Amino acid sequence: MNAEHKNLKGSAEKVVAVLVNWRQPQRTIDAVYALEKQTLPPVVVVVDNGSGDDSIAILKAALPSTTILARSENGGFGAGCNTGIEHALSIGAEYIWLVNNDAVPNEGCLESLLKRALSDKDIGVVGAHVHDPTGAVVKHAGSIMNPITFNCRYSESESEIAANRYSWITGASMLLTARAIMNIGLFDTGYFMYWEDADLCCRLRDAGFKLAVASNALVEHEAGTSSNQMRIKRYQWHLQSQLRWVRRNYSFPIYGLGLVYLRHIVKSVLTRDLSRLMMTASVMKSGAT
């Protein structure tokens, strides 16, 4: 064993991988098996996000050596992650690897993520290259938002992501340093779903931490498997989360809020989606952020 691999192996022992389950126990089990096949396998923690079904029993039966944490209610993706992060920090983790339960990393993924994290002490998060096998989403490591039009595009380029103020690492796979999390705090649980990764990355950048991408880390992830059956609810979560992000991170919030509403209204009209239009109007009336 060479010195570099020995150093990486020692660091891997301080990595806790956190997966959040919501009524998808078999997907979660498959994801844990993929983590166990890593060249440098991490400690794994599964958080059941208030599934209210038989998920916990199924998970415990299939994963007897894995820590299963049970939340009493579904507080959203960020809240589920926070439960796992808090546990990871309590057992001395130096790195927390957030992995979607429907994501499958290549066997050397964690090794590549750790190499990049160890290369610069100012790195707060390392992303992977995310591939959607359905082709619905292009291969990417993160997103970049145009601050004038609010159009978002995917990018695999670390330099592009690092150079843009409004950019973030995709939440499907994020290796976070404990030092960074202890500095900026946990996920904002006001985001039920969507934009929580964008918010976290803005806070990391504001605190002086770098966003990085590991060149040889690959994660296969089919987007939207947890929410595809809730079309209007998914639009609502996205709208409410984006409004919250604008209020907390955008330099010109009044302009941003107006543009977000306008974009949703226009899309609803162009697609003749009355349900989406009514939902947008309801959020506008309530002033929800």
FIKOL-931392 format. One line per 10 residues: for each residue x, y, z of N, C-alpha, C. Coordinates in Angstrom, 1 decimal. Example, Ala and Ser with C-alpha at 12.3 -4.5 7.8 and 13.67 -1.06 7.14 Angstrom:
<nodes>
13.2/-5.7/7.8/12.3/-4.5/7.8/13.2/-3.3/7.8 | 12.8/-2.2/7.1/13.7/-1.1/7.1/12.9/0.0/7.9
</nodes>
This chain:
<nodes>
0.9/-1.2/0.0/0.0/0.0/0.0/0.9/1.2/0.0 | 0.7/2.1/-1.0/1.6/3.3/-1.1/1.0/4.4/-0.1 | 1.9/5.4/0.1/1.5/6.4/1.1/0.2/7.1/0.9 | 0.0/7.4/-0.4/-1.2/8.2/-0.8/-2.5/7.3/-0.5 | -2.4/6.1/-0.8/-3.6/5.2/-0.6/-3.8/5.0/0.9 | -2.7/4.9/1.7/-2.8/4.7/3.1/-3.4/6.0/3.7 | -3.1/7.2/3.2/-3.6/8.4/3.7/-5.1/8.5/3.4 | -5.5/8.1/2.2/-6.9/8.1/1.8/-7.7/7.1/2.6 | -7.1/5.9/2.8/-7.8/4.9/3.6/-8.1/5.5/5.0 | -7.1/6.2/5.6/-7.3/6.7/6.9/-8.4/7.8/6.9
-8.5/8.6/5.9/-9.5/9.6/5.7/-10.9/9.0/5.5 | -10.9/7.9/4.7/-12.2/7.3/4.5/-12.9/6.7/5.7 | -12.0/6.4/6.7/-12.6/5.9/8.0/-13.3/7.0/8.7 | -13.1/8.2/8.3/-13.7/9.4/9.0/-14.8/10.0/8.1 | -15.3/9.2/7.1/-16.4/9.6/6.2/-17.6/8.9/6.7 | -18.7/9.6/6.8/-20.0/9.0/7.1/-20.9/9.4/5.9 | -21.4/8.4/5.2/-22.3/8.6/4.1/-23.7/8.6/4.6 | -24.5/9.6/4.2/-25.9/9.8/4.7/-26.8/9.6/3.6 | -27.8/8.7/3.7/-28.9/8.6/2.7/-30.2/8.8/3.4 | -31.1/9.5/2.7/-32.4/9.8/3.2/-33.4/8.9/2.5
-34.2/8.2/3.2/-35.3/7.3/2.6/-36.7/7.9/2.9 | -37.5/7.8/1.9/-38.9/8.2/2.0/-39.7/7.2/1.2 | -40.2/6.1/1.8/-41.1/5.2/1.1/-40.4/4.5/-0.1 | -39.1/4.4/-0.1/-38.4/3.7/-1.2/-37.3/2.8/-0.6 | -37.7/1.8/0.3/-36.7/1.0/1.0/-35.8/0.2/0.0 | -36.4/-0.3/-1.0/-35.5/-1.2/-1.9/-34.5/-0.3/-2.6 | -34.9/0.9/-3.1/-33.9/1.7/-3.7/-32.8/2.1/-2.7 | -33.2/2.4/-1.5/-32.2/2.7/-0.4/-31.3/1.5/-0.2 | -31.8/0.3/-0.1/-31.0/-0.9/0.1/-30.0/-1.0/-1.0 | -30.4/-0.9/-2.2/-29.5/-1.0/-3.4/-28.4/0.1/-3.3
-28.8/1.3/-2.8/-27.8/2.4/-2.7/-26.7/2.0/-1.7 | -27.2/1.5/-0.6/-26.2/1.1/0.5/-25.3/0.0/0.0 | -25.8/-1.0/-0.7/-25.0/-2.0/-1.3/-23.9/-1.4/-2.2 | -24.3/-0.4/-3.0/-23.3/0.3/-3.9/-22.2/0.9/-3.1 | -22.6/1.5/-1.9/-21.6/2.2/-1.1/-20.6/1.2/-0.5 | -21.2/0.0/-0.1/-20.3/-1.0/0.4/-19.3/-1.6/-0.5 | -19.5/-1.3/-1.8/-18.6/-1.8/-2.9/-17.5/-0.8/-3.2 | -17.6/0.4/-2.5/-16.5/1.4/-2.8/-15.1/0.9/-2.5 | -14.2/1.3/-3.3/-12.8/0.9/-3.0/-12.4/1.4/-1.6 | -13.0/2.5/-1.1/-12.8/3.0/0.2/-14.2/3.1/0.8
-14.7/2.0/1.4/-16.1/2.1/1.9/-16.3/3.0/3.1 | -17.3/3.8/3.1/-17.6/4.7/4.3/-18.4/4.1/5.3 | -18.5/4.7/6.5/-19.6/4.3/7.4/-20.9/4.8/6.8 | -22.0/4.1/6.9/-23.2/4.4/6.3/-24.3/4.6/7.3 | -25.1/5.7/7.1/-26.2/6.0/8.0/-27.4/6.3/7.1 | -28.5/5.6/7.4/-29.8/5.8/6.6/-30.8/6.5/7.5 | -31.4/7.6/7.0/-32.4/8.3/7.8/-33.7/8.1/7.1 | -34.6/7.5/7.8/-36.0/7.3/7.3/-36.8/8.6/7.6 | -37.2/9.3/6.6/-37.8/10.6/6.8/-39.3/10.6/7.0 | -39.7/9.9/8.1/-41.1/9.8/8.4/-42.0/9.1/7.3
-41.5/8.0/6.8/-42.2/7.3/5.8/-43.6/6.9/6.2 | -43.8/6.5/7.4/-45.1/6.0/7.9/-45.6/4.8/7.3 | -44.7/4.0/6.7/-45.0/2.7/6.1/-44.1/1.6/6.8 | -43.8/0.6/6.0/-43.0/-0.5/6.6/-41.5/-0.4/6.2 | -41.1/0.9/5.8/-39.7/1.1/5.4/-38.7/0.7/6.4 | -38.9/1.1/7.6/-37.9/0.9/8.7/-37.7/-0.6/8.9 | -38.8/-1.3/9.0/-38.7/-2.8/9.2/-37.9/-3.4/8.1 | -38.2/-3.0/6.8/-37.5/-3.6/5.7/-36.1/-3.2/5.7 | -35.7/-2.0/6.0/-34.4/-1.5/6.0/-33.6/-2.3/7.1 | -34.1/-2.4/8.3/-33.4/-3.1/9.4/-33.2/-4.5/9.0
-34.1/-5.2/8.4/-34.0/-6.6/8.1/-32.9/-6.8/7.0 | -32.8/-5.9/6.0/-31.9/-6.1/4.9/-30.5/-5.5/5.3 | -30.4/-4.5/6.2/-29.2/-3.8/6.5/-28.9/-3.9/8.0 | -28.7/-5.1/8.5/-28.5/-5.2/10.0/-27.3/-4.5/10.6 | -26.3/-4.2/9.8/-25.1/-3.6/10.3/-25.1/-2.1/10.0 | -26.1/-1.6/9.4/-26.2/-0.2/9.1/-27.0/0.6/10.1 | -26.6/1.8/10.5/-27.3/2.6/11.4/-28.6/3.2/10.7 | -29.8/2.9/11.3/-31.0/3.4/10.7/-31.6/4.4/11.7 | -31.7/5.7/11.3/-32.3/6.7/12.1/-33.7/7.0/11.7 | -34.6/7.1/12.6/-36.0/7.3/12.2/-36.5/8.6/12.6
-37.0/9.4/11.7/-37.7/10.7/12.0/-39.2/10.4/12.1 | -39.9/11.1/13.0/-41.3/10.9/13.2/-42.2/11.5/12.0 | -41.6/12.5/11.3/-42.3/13.1/10.2/-41.4/13.5/9.1 | -42.0/13.7/7.9/-41.2/14.1/6.7/-41.0/15.6/6.8 | -39.9/16.1/7.1/-39.6/17.5/7.2/-38.9/18.0/5.9 | -38.9/17.2/4.9/-38.2/17.6/3.7/-36.8/17.0/3.6 | -36.2/17.2/2.4/-34.9/16.6/2.2/-33.8/17.1/3.1 | -33.8/18.5/3.2/-32.8/19.1/4.1/-32.9/18.6/5.5 | -34.1/18.5/6.1/-34.3/18.1/7.4/-33.8/16.7/7.6 | -34.1/15.8/6.6/-33.6/14.4/6.7/-32.1/14.4/6.7
-31.5/15.2/5.8/-30.0/15.2/5.8/-29.5/15.7/7.1 | -30.1/16.7/7.7/-29.6/17.3/8.9/-29.6/16.2/10.1 | -30.6/15.4/10.1/-30.6/14.3/11.1/-29.3/13.4/11.0 | -29.0/13.1/9.7/-27.9/12.3/9.5/-26.6/13.0/9.7 | -26.5/14.3/9.3/-25.3/15.1/9.6/-25.0/15.2/11.0 | -26.0/15.5/11.8/-25.8/15.6/13.3/-25.3/14.4/13.9 | -25.8/13.2/13.4/-25.3/11.9/13.9/-23.9/11.8/13.5 | -23.6/12.1/12.3/-22.2/11.9/11.8/-21.2/12.7/12.6 | -21.6/14.0/12.9/-20.7/14.8/13.7/-20.5/14.3/15.1 | -21.6/13.7/15.6/-21.6/13.2/17.0/-20.6/12.0/17.1
-20.4/11.3/16.0/-19.5/10.2/16.1/-18.1/10.5/15.5 | -17.8/11.8/15.3/-16.5/12.2/15.0/-16.2/12.2/13.5 | -17.2/12.3/12.6/-16.9/12.3/11.2/-16.2/13.6/10.8 | -15.2/13.5/9.9/-14.5/14.7/9.3/-15.1/15.0/8.0 | -15.8/14.1/7.4/-16.4/14.3/6.1/-17.8/13.7/6.1 | -18.8/14.3/5.5/-20.1/13.8/5.4/-20.5/13.7/3.9 | -20.7/12.5/3.4/-21.1/12.3/2.0/-22.6/12.1/1.9 | -23.2/13.1/1.4/-24.7/13.1/1.1/-24.9/12.4/-0.2 | -25.6/11.3/-0.2/-25.9/10.6/-1.4/-27.4/10.3/-1.5 | -28.0/10.7/-2.7/-29.4/10.4/-2.8/-29.6/8.9/-2.8
-30.7/8.4/-2.3/-31.0/7.0/-2.2/-31.3/6.4/-3.5 | -31.5/7.2/-4.5/-31.6/6.6/-5.9/-30.4/6.9/-6.8 | -29.3/7.1/-6.1/-28.0/7.4/-6.8/-27.1/6.2/-6.6 | -26.4/5.8/-7.7/-25.4/4.7/-7.6/-24.0/5.2/-8.0 | -23.1/5.4/-7.1/-21.8/5.9/-7.4/-20.9/4.8/-8.0 | -19.9/5.1/-8.9/-19.0/4.1/-9.3/-18.1/3.7/-8.2 | -17.4/2.6/-8.3/-16.7/2.0/-7.2/-15.6/2.9/-6.6 | -15.0/3.8/-7.4/-13.9/4.6/-7.0/-14.4/6.0/-6.7 | -15.7/6.2/-6.5/-16.2/7.6/-6.4/-15.7/8.2/-5.1 | -15.9/7.6/-4.0/-15.4/8.2/-2.7/-13.9/8.5/-2.7
-13.2/7.5/-3.3/-11.7/7.7/-3.3/-11.4/9.0/-4.1 | -12.1/9.2/-5.2/-11.9/10.4/-6.0/-12.3/11.7/-5.3 | -13.4/11.6/-4.6/-13.9/12.8/-3.9/-13.0/13.2/-2.8 | -12.5/12.1/-2.1/-11.5/12.4/-1.0/-10.2/13.0/-1.5 | -9.7/12.5/-2.6/-8.5/13.0/-3.1/-8.6/14.5/-3.4 | -9.8/14.9/-4.0/-10.0/16.3/-4.3/-10.1/17.1/-3.0 | -10.9/16.6/-2.0/-11.1/17.3/-0.8/-9.8/17.5/0.0 | -8.9/16.6/-0.1/-7.6/16.6/0.6/-6.6/17.5/-0.1 | -6.9/17.9/-1.3/-5.9/18.7/-2.1/-5.9/20.1/-1.8 | -6.9/20.6/-1.0/-7.0/22.0/-0.7/-7.8/22.2/0.6
-7.2/22.8/1.6/-7.9/22.9/2.9/-9.1/23.8/2.9 | -9.2/24.7/1.8/-10.3/25.6/1.8/-11.5/25.0/1.1 | -11.5/23.8/0.6/-12.6/23.2/0.0/-13.7/22.9/1.0 | -14.9/23.3/0.8/-16.0/22.9/1.7/-16.9/21.8/1.2 | -17.0/21.7/-0.2/-17.8/20.6/-0.7/-17.2/20.1/-2.0 | -17.3/18.8/-2.3/-16.8/18.3/-3.5/-18.0/17.5/-4.2 | -18.2/17.8/-5.5/-19.2/17.2/-6.2/-18.7/16.1/-7.1 | -19.6/15.3/-7.7/-19.3/14.2/-8.6/-20.0/14.6/-9.9 | -19.6/13.8/-11.0/-20.2/13.9/-12.3/-21.5/13.0/-12.2 | -22.6/13.6/-12.4/-23.9/12.9/-12.3/-24.5/12.6/-13.7
-24.8/11.3/-13.9/-25.3/10.9/-15.2/-26.7/10.3/-15.0 | -27.6/10.8/-15.8/-29.0/10.2/-15.7/-29.1/9.2/-16.8 | -29.3/7.9/-16.5/-29.4/6.9/-17.5/-30.5/7.0/-18.5 | -31.6/7.8/-18.1/-32.7/7.9/-19.0/-32.4/9.0/-20.1 | -31.4/9.8/-19.8/-31.1/10.9/-20.8/-31.9/12.1/-20.5 | -32.8/12.1/-19.5/-33.7/13.3/-19.3/-32.9/14.5/-18.8 | -31.8/14.3/-18.1/-30.9/15.3/-17.7/-29.5/15.1/-18.2 | -28.9/16.1/-18.7/-27.5/16.0/-19.2/-26.5/15.7/-18.0 | -25.4/15.1/-18.4/-24.4/14.9/-17.4/-23.9/16.2/-16.8 | -23.7/16.2/-15.5/-23.4/17.5/-14.8/-22.8/17.2/-13.5
-22.2/18.3/-12.9/-21.7/18.2/-11.5/-22.4/19.3/-10.7 | -22.9/20.3/-11.4/-23.6/21.3/-10.7/-24.4/22.2/-11.6 | -24.9/23.3/-11.1/-25.7/24.2/-11.9/-25.2/25.6/-11.8 | -25.4/26.4/-12.9/-25.1/27.8/-12.9/-26.3/28.6/-13.3 | -26.6/29.6/-12.5/-27.8/30.4/-12.8/-27.5/31.8/-13.4 | -28.1/32.2/-14.4/-27.9/33.5/-15.0/-28.6/34.5/-14.1 | -27.9/35.5/-13.5/-28.5/36.4/-12.5/-29.5/37.4/-13.1 | -29.6/37.5/-14.4/-30.5/38.4/-15.0/-31.8/37.7/-15.4 | -31.7/36.6/-16.1/-32.9/35.9/-16.6/-33.3/34.7/-15.7 | -32.5/34.3/-14.7/-32.7/33.2/-13.8/-32.8/31.9/-14.6
-32.3/31.8/-15.8/-32.1/30.6/-16.5/-31.0/29.8/-15.8 | -31.2/28.5/-15.6/-30.2/27.6/-15.0/-29.7/26.7/-16.1 | -28.4/26.4/-16.1/-27.8/25.4/-17.0/-26.9/24.5/-16.2 | -26.8/23.3/-16.6/-25.9/22.3/-16.0/-24.5/22.5/-16.4 | -23.5/22.2/-15.6/-22.1/22.2/-15.9/-21.3/21.1/-15.2 | -20.3/20.6/-15.9/-19.4/19.7/-15.3/-18.1/20.3/-14.9 | -17.9/21.6/-15.2/-16.7/22.3/-15.1/-16.5/22.9/-13.7 | -15.5/22.5/-13.0/-15.2/23.0/-11.6/-14.9/24.5/-11.8 | -14.1/24.9/-12.8/-13.7/26.3/-12.9/-15.0/27.2/-13.2 | -15.9/26.7/-14.0/-17.1/27.5/-14.2/-18.0/27.6/-13.0
-18.1/26.5/-12.3/-18.9/26.6/-11.0/-18.3/27.5/-10.0 | -17.0/27.4/-9.9/-16.2/28.2/-8.9/-16.3/29.7/-9.3 | -16.3/30.0/-10.6/-16.2/31.4/-11.0/-17.6/32.2/-10.9 | -18.7/31.5/-10.8/-20.0/32.1/-10.8/-20.5/32.2/-9.4 | -21.0/33.4/-9.1/-21.6/33.7/-7.8/-22.8/32.8/-7.5 | -23.7/32.7/-8.5/-24.9/31.9/-8.4/-24.7/30.5/-9.0 | -24.0/29.7/-8.3/-23.8/28.3/-8.8/-23.7/27.4/-7.6 | -23.9/26.1/-7.9/-23.9/25.1/-6.8/-23.6/23.7/-7.3 | -23.2/22.9/-6.3/-22.9/21.5/-6.6/-24.3/20.8/-6.4 | -24.6/19.8/-7.3/-25.8/19.1/-7.2/-25.9/18.3/-6.0
-27.1/18.3/-5.3/-27.3/17.6/-4.1/-27.3/16.1/-4.2 | -27.3/15.5/-5.4/-27.4/14.1/-5.5/-26.1/13.4/-4.9 | -25.0/14.1/-4.9/-23.8/13.6/-4.3/-23.0/14.8/-3.9 | -22.8/15.0/-2.6/-22.0/16.1/-2.0/-21.1/15.6/-0.9 | -19.8/15.7/-1.1/-18.9/15.4/0.0/-18.6/16.7/0.7 | -19.1/16.8/2.0/-19.0/18.0/2.8/-17.9/17.8/3.8 | -17.1/18.8/4.1/-16.2/18.7/5.2/-16.9/19.1/6.5 | -16.6/18.4/7.6/-17.2/18.7/8.9/-16.8/20.2/9.3 | -15.6/20.6/8.9/-15.2/21.9/9.3/-16.1/23.0/8.7 | -16.4/22.8/7.4/-17.3/23.7/6.7/-18.7/23.7/7.3
-19.2/22.6/7.6/-20.6/22.5/8.2/-20.7/23.1/9.6 | -19.6/22.9/10.3/-19.6/23.4/11.7/-19.5/25.0/11.6 | -19.0/25.5/10.5/-18.8/26.9/10.3/-20.1/27.6/9.9 | -20.8/27.0/8.9/-22.0/27.6/8.3/-23.3/27.1/8.9 | -23.3/25.9/9.5/-24.5/25.3/10.0/-25.1/24.3/9.0 | -26.2/23.8/9.4/-26.9/22.7/8.6/-27.7/23.3/7.5 | -28.4/22.4/6.8/-29.4/22.8/5.8/-30.5/23.7/6.4 | -30.9/24.6/5.6/-32.1/25.4/6.0/-33.3/24.6/5.8 | -34.0/24.2/6.9/-35.2/23.3/6.7/-36.4/24.1/6.2 | -36.3/25.3/5.9/-37.4/26.1/5.3/-37.6/25.6/3.8
-36.5/25.0/3.3/-36.6/24.4/1.9/-37.1/23.0/2.1 | -38.4/22.7/1.7/-38.9/21.3/1.8/-38.2/20.4/0.8 | -38.1/20.9/-0.4/-37.4/20.2/-1.5/-37.0/21.2/-2.6 | -35.9/21.0/-3.1/-35.3/21.8/-4.2/-34.7/23.1/-3.6 | -33.5/23.5/-4.2/-32.8/24.7/-3.9/-32.1/24.7/-2.6 | -32.2/23.6/-1.8/-31.5/23.6/-0.5/-30.0/23.4/-0.8 | -29.6/22.7/-1.9/-28.2/22.6/-2.2/-27.6/23.9/-2.7 | -28.5/24.7/-3.4/-28.0/26.0/-3.9/-27.8/26.9/-2.7 | -28.7/26.9/-1.8/-28.6/27.7/-0.6/-27.3/27.4/0.2 | -27.1/26.1/0.4/-25.9/25.6/1.2/-24.6/26.1/0.5
-24.6/26.0/-0.8/-23.4/26.3/-1.5/-23.1/27.9/-1.5 | -24.2/28.6/-1.6/-24.0/30.1/-1.4/-23.5/30.4/-0.1 | -23.9/29.8/1.0/-23.4/30.0/2.3/-22.0/29.6/2.5 | -21.6/28.5/1.8/-20.2/28.0/1.9/-19.3/29.0/1.2 | -19.7/29.5/0.1/-18.9/30.5/-0.7/-18.8/31.8/0.1 | -19.9/32.2/0.7/-19.9/33.5/1.5/-18.9/33.3/2.7 | -18.8/32.1/3.2/-17.9/31.9/4.4/-16.4/31.6/4.0 | -16.2/31.7/2.7/-14.8/31.6/2.2/-14.4/30.2/1.8 | -15.3/29.2/1.7/-15.0/27.9/1.3/-15.2/27.7/-0.2 | -14.4/26.8/-0.8/-14.4/26.6/-2.2/-15.4/25.4/-2.6
-16.0/25.5/-3.8/-16.8/24.4/-4.4/-15.9/23.7/-5.4 | -15.8/22.4/-5.2/-14.9/21.6/-6.1/-15.6/20.4/-6.7 | -15.0/19.9/-7.8/-15.5/18.7/-8.5/-14.4/17.7/-8.6 | -14.7/16.4/-8.3/-13.7/15.3/-8.5/-13.8/14.8/-9.9 | -12.7/14.8/-10.6/-12.8/14.5/-12.0/-13.2/13.0/-12.3 | -12.8/12.1/-11.4/-13.1/10.7/-11.7/-14.3/10.1/-10.8 | -15.0/11.0/-10.2/-16.2/10.5/-9.4/-17.4/10.6/-10.3 | -18.1/9.4/-10.4/-19.2/9.3/-11.3/-20.4/8.7/-10.5 | -21.6/9.4/-10.6/-22.8/8.9/-9.9/-23.9/8.8/-11.0 | -24.5/7.6/-11.0/-25.7/7.4/-11.9/-26.9/7.8/-11.1
-27.7/8.7/-11.6/-28.9/9.2/-10.8/-30.0/9.5/-11.8 | -31.1/8.8/-11.6/-32.3/9.1/-12.4/-33.1/10.2/-11.6 | -33.2/11.3/-12.2/-33.8/12.5/-11.5/-35.2/12.3/-11.2 | -35.7/12.8/-10.0/-37.1/13.0/-9.7/-37.8/11.7/-9.3 | -37.2/10.7/-8.9/-37.9/9.4/-8.6/-38.7/9.6/-7.4 | -38.4/10.5/-6.5/-39.2/10.7/-5.3/-40.4/11.5/-5.5 | -40.5/12.3/-6.5/-41.5/13.3/-6.7/-42.2/13.3/-8.0 | -41.9/12.4/-8.9/-42.5/12.4/-10.2/-44.0/12.1/-10.2 | -44.4/11.5/-9.2/-45.9/11.2/-9.1/-46.7/12.3/-8.5 | -46.0/13.4/-8.1/-46.7/14.5/-7.5/-46.4/15.8/-8.3
-46.9/15.8/-9.5/-46.5/16.9/-10.5/-46.8/18.3/-9.9 | -48.0/18.6/-9.5/-48.3/20.0/-9.1/-47.6/20.3/-7.7 | -47.5/19.3/-6.9/-46.8/19.5/-5.6/-45.4/19.8/-5.9 | -44.8/19.1/-6.8/-43.4/19.3/-7.2/-43.2/20.7/-7.7 | -44.1/21.2/-8.5/-44.0/22.6/-9.0/-44.1/23.6/-7.8 | -45.0/23.3/-6.8/-45.2/24.1/-5.7/-43.9/24.2/-4.8 | -43.3/23.0/-4.5/-42.1/23.0/-3.8/-41.0/23.8/-4.5 | -40.9/23.6/-5.8/-39.9/24.3/-6.5/-40.1/25.8/-6.4 | -41.3/26.3/-6.6/-41.6/27.7/-6.6/-41.3/28.3/-5.2 | -41.8/27.6/-4.1/-41.6/28.1/-2.8/-40.2/28.1/-2.4
-39.4/27.1/-2.8/-38.0/27.0/-2.5/-37.2/28.1/-3.2 | -37.5/28.3/-4.5/-36.8/29.4/-5.2/-37.1/30.7/-4.7 | -38.3/31.0/-4.3/-38.6/32.3/-3.6/-37.8/32.5/-2.3 | -37.7/31.4/-1.6/-36.9/31.5/-0.3/-35.5/31.7/-0.6 | -34.9/31.1/-1.7/-33.5/31.3/-2.0/-33.3/32.7/-2.5 | -34.2/33.3/-3.2/-34.1/34.7/-3.7/-34.0/35.6/-2.5 | -34.9/35.4/-1.6/-34.9/36.3/-0.4/-33.6/36.3/0.4 | -33.0/35.1/0.4/-31.8/34.9/1.3/-30.5/35.1/0.6 | -30.5/34.9/-0.7/-29.2/34.9/-1.4/-29.0/35.8/-2.6 | -30.1/36.3/-3.2/-30.0/37.1/-4.4/-29.8/38.6/-4.0
-29.0/39.3/-4.8/-28.6/40.7/-4.5/-29.8/41.7/-4.7 | -30.7/41.3/-5.5/-31.8/42.2/-5.8/-33.2/41.4/-5.6 | -33.5/41.2/-4.4/-34.7/40.3/-4.1/-36.0/40.7/-4.7 | -36.3/42.0/-4.8/-37.6/42.4/-5.3/-37.7/42.0/-6.8 | -36.6/42.3/-7.5/-36.6/42.0/-8.9/-36.7/40.4/-9.1 | -35.9/39.7/-8.2/-35.9/38.3/-8.3/-37.2/37.6/-8.1 | -37.9/38.1/-7.0/-39.2/37.6/-6.7/-40.2/37.8/-7.8 | -40.2/39.0/-8.4/-41.1/39.3/-9.5/-40.9/38.4/-10.7 | -39.6/38.2/-11.0/-39.2/37.4/-12.1/-39.6/35.9/-11.9 | -39.4/35.4/-10.7/-39.7/34.0/-10.5/-41.2/33.8/-10.7
-42.1/34.7/-10.1/-43.5/34.5/-10.3/-43.9/34.6/-11.8 | -43.3/35.6/-12.5/-43.6/35.8/-13.9/-43.2/34.6/-14.7 | -42.1/34.0/-14.5/-41.7/32.8/-15.2/-42.7/31.6/-15.0 | -43.1/31.4/-13.8/-44.1/30.4/-13.5/-45.4/30.6/-14.2 | -45.8/31.9/-14.2/-47.1/32.2/-14.8/-47.0/32.0/-16.3 | -46.0/32.5/-16.9/-45.8/32.3/-18.4/-45.7/30.8/-18.8 | -45.0/30.0/-18.0/-44.9/28.6/-18.3/-46.3/27.9/-18.2 | -47.0/28.3/-17.2/-48.4/27.8/-17.0/-49.3/28.1/-18.2 | -49.2/29.3/-18.6/-50.0/29.8/-19.8/-49.6/29.1/-21.1 | -48.3/29.0/-21.3/-47.8/28.5/-22.5/-48.1/27.0/-22.6
-48.1/26.3/-21.5/-48.4/24.8/-21.5/-49.9/24.6/-21.2 | -50.7/25.6/-21.1/-52.1/25.5/-20.8/-52.4/24.7/-19.5 | -51.5/24.9/-18.6/-51.6/24.1/-17.3/-52.4/24.9/-16.3 | -53.7/24.7/-16.2/-54.5/25.5/-15.3/-54.2/25.2/-13.8 | -53.9/23.9/-13.6/-53.6/23.5/-12.2/-52.3/24.2/-11.7 | -51.3/24.3/-12.5/-50.1/25.0/-12.2/-50.3/26.5/-12.0 | -51.1/27.1/-12.9/-51.4/28.5/-12.8/-52.1/28.8/-11.5 | -53.1/28.0/-11.1/-53.8/28.2/-9.8/-52.9/28.0/-8.6 | -52.0/27.0/-8.7/-51.1/26.9/-7.6/-50.2/28.1/-7.5 | -49.7/28.6/-8.6/-48.8/29.8/-8.6/-49.6/31.0/-7.9
-50.8/31.2/-8.4/-51.7/32.3/-7.8/-51.9/32.1/-6.3 | -52.0/30.9/-5.9/-52.2/30.6/-4.4/-51.0/30.9/-3.6 | -49.8/30.6/-4.2/-48.5/30.9/-3.5/-48.3/32.4/-3.5 | -48.7/33.1/-4.6/-48.6/34.6/-4.6/-49.5/35.2/-3.5 | -50.7/34.7/-3.4/-51.6/35.3/-2.5/-51.2/35.1/-1.0 | -50.6/33.9/-0.8/-50.2/33.6/0.6/-48.9/34.3/0.9 | -48.1/34.7/-0.1/-46.8/35.3/0.1/-45.8/34.4/0.7 | -46.0/33.0/0.4/-45.1/32.0/1.0/-43.7/32.1/0.4 | -42.7/31.9/1.2/-41.3/32.0/0.7/-40.6/30.8/1.3
</nodes>
